[in-house]
């Protein structure tokens, strides 16, 4: 993944860029199609146990992942869907203690580069720098897996 770039503009914000050899419509659709999401939306050493998607503004999604530590579920709401340019959604992990739950936001921007598409993923409003760094590891793994899922 030589074209992967990451930046951490603040302790609670992460930006990851990756260019794919597909048109942006195909890349955009991959993020909303449950069958495709099952193939890429978990970091290495994890697998997808289930995906539920209501791909509409205000619609909800839930992704259950089998991890070495057990099952983890992330869920959220679609805030903006502008095909093929942009997807914005909230991101919150289910926690055993509801006081630990925290909602962040992910923005996906799909930038046409001829026959390629640059994906700019911005994950903001994370709890702290430690959370940002864990998500950086997860997102960089996921974006590499996405390349082979397309």
C-alpha positions in Angstrom: 0.0 0.0 0.0 2.5 2.6 -1.1 -0.3 5.1 -1.8 -1.6 5.1 1.8 -1.1 8.4 3.7 -2.2 9.2 7.2 -2.3 12.4 9.2 -3.3 13.2 12.8 -4.2 16.9 12.7 -5.4 16.8 16.4 -5.5 14.3 19.3 -9.1 13.5 18.3 -8.9 13.5 14.5 -7.5 11.1 12.0 -7.2 11.5 8.2 -6.3 8.5 6.0 -5.9 8.7 2.2 -5.8 5.9 -0.3 -6.1 5.7 -4.1 -7.9 2.9 -5.7 -8.0 1.7 -9.4 -11.8 2.0 -9.7 -14.3 4.7 -10.5 -15.7 6.5 -7.6 -19.2 5.2 -8.1 -18.0 1.7 -7.5 -15.9 2.7 -4.4 -18.8 4.7 -3.0 -21.3 1.8 -3.5 -18.9 -0.6 -1.7 -19.4 1.3 1.6 -23.2 0.9 1.5 -23.6 -2.7 0.2 -23.8 -5.2 3.0 -22.3 -8.1 0.9 -19.3 -6.0 0.0 -18.9 -4.5 3.5 -18.7 -8.1 4.9 -15.5 -8.6 2.7 -13.5 -5.6 3.9 -14.9 -3.7 6.9 -12.9 -5.5 9.6 -9.1 -5.2 10.4 -6.8 -8.1 9.8 -7.1 -10.8 12.5 -10.9 -10.0 12.7 -13.9 -11.1 10.7 -17.4 -9.8 10.1 -20.1 -11.7 12.1 -22.9 -9.5 10.7 -23.8 -6.3 8.8 -27.1 -4.4 8.9 -27.5 -1.3 6.7 -30.3 1.1 6.1 -28.5 3.2 3.5 -30.6 6.4 3.7 -30.0 9.7 5.5 -31.1 9.1 9.1 -30.8 5.3 8.4 -28.8 3.2 10.8 -26.1 0.6 10.4 -24.5 -2.0 12.7 -21.4 -4.1 12.1 -20.5 -7.0 14.4 -16.9 -8.1 14.3 -15.3 -11.3 15.6 -12.0 -10.1 17.2 -9.3 -12.0 19.2 -10.9 -10.4 22.3 -14.5 -11.5 21.4 -17.4 -9.9 19.4 -17.4 -6.2 19.1 -20.2 -4.1 17.6 -20.0 -0.7 16.0 -23.1 1.2 15.0 -24.2 4.6 13.8 -26.4 6.7 11.7 -25.9 8.0 8.1 -25.8 11.8 8.3 -25.1 12.6 4.6 -25.2 10.4 1.5 -24.2 12.3 -1.7 -23.4 9.7 -4.4 -20.7 9.5 -5.6 -18.9 12.2 -3.7 -19.4 11.8 0.1 -20.7 9.7 2.9 -20.9 10.9 6.5 -21.9 8.7 9.4 -21.6 8.5 13.2 -19.5 5.8 14.8 -20.0 4.3 18.2 -18.8 1.0 19.8 -21.1 -0.9 22.0 -19.6 -0.9 25.5 -20.4 -3.1 28.5 -20.6 0.1 30.6 -22.9 2.6 28.8 -20.9 5.5 30.5 -18.0 4.5 28.2 -19.9 4.8 25.0 -18.7 7.7 22.8 -20.0 8.9 19.4 -17.5 10.0 16.8 -18.0 10.9 13.1 -16.5 9.4 9.9 -16.5 11.3 6.6 -15.6 9.5 3.4 -14.8 11.7 0.4 -14.4 10.1 -3.0 -12.2 12.2 -5.3 -12.1 11.3 -9.0 -8.5 11.0 -10.4 -9.2 9.9 -14.0 -9.9 6.1 -13.9 -8.8 6.1 -10.2 -10.5 7.3 -7.0 -8.8 8.9 -4.0 -10.6 8.0 -0.8 -10.1 10.5 2.0 -11.4 9.1 5.3 -11.6 11.6 8.2 -12.5 10.2 11.6 -13.1 13.0 14.1 -14.4 13.6 17.6 -12.6 10.6 18.8 -12.4 10.3 22.6 -8.6 10.9 22.9 -5.2 10.3 21.2 -5.2 6.7 22.3 -8.5 6.0 20.6 -7.3 7.9 17.5 -4.2 5.7 17.3 -6.2 2.5 17.7 -8.6 3.6 14.9 -5.6 4.6 12.7 -4.4 1.0 12.9 -7.8 -0.3 12.2 -8.6 2.0 9.3 -5.2 1.5 7.5 -5.8 -2.3 7.7 -9.4 -2.0 6.4 -8.4 0.3 3.5 -5.8 -2.2 2.4 -8.4 -5.1 2.6 -10.8 -2.9 0.6 -8.4 -2.9 -2.3 -8.7 -6.6 -2.7 -12.5 -6.6 -2.1 -13.1 -4.4 -5.1 
